[in-house]
Amino acid sequence: MPTTRTPSISRRTLLTAAAGSGLTMAASATATLATATPARAAQHLWTWCHQCSQLWFSGNGSGYCPVGSGIFGWDHGHQSSGSGDYVLRYDTDPGVGDSHWRWCRDCAGLWSKGWSDSGRTTTYCPNSSQPFRWHNWSGSGTYKIEALPDGINGPGGQRRWFLCIRCSGLFFTGNGSDGTCPAGGAHRHWKSPEPQIGYEYVLRQL
């Protein structure tokens, strides 16, 4: 469980991402970033896990991945090999997006508190200290994620990020896999029946 820097608003890092500073994931997990726009005030160290395909915060250790690794499969730390350094805005930062995302203290993953509170998705943490395996948002800031089709801040960024309706996490599908959901099986996309609600998200890298 993380015990050091929590990704809260008081811990934000001022970043400037130059236009055209895209990174490319390693060949084992290729996911191309288009030209990025400036991130302004935001937080980096958000990372893609190549085992479960979720986005997680790497600033407090390795978190907890639902996929075990190592000789006996007992190592449940997220794996960042092949990932870029993703930058998330806080809900008070300029720009548009869905402002209902939180960091989970127990697994380090990013998850949607807004969608789970509305009853449209369920929440499931693989390392939960909460009743009913809820994610633990103690110490978290509120993050704003760009959403297609209308909630984006200009061209560029990386698409193919989706909300999982089974665990409420954010996962990447650009490598031909839906990853592994902590609730069991693969992550499952949220398919919105309302065109104005974005269900595919866009992330930008440092």
Secondary structure by P-SEA (a helix, b strand, c coil): ccccccccccbbbbbbbcccccccccccbbbbbccccccccccccbbbbccccbbbbcccccccccccccccccccccccccccbbbbbccccccccccbbbbbccccbbbbaaaaaaccbbbbbccccccccccccccccbbbbbbcccccccccccccbbbbccccbbbbcccccccccccccccccccccccccccbbbbbcc
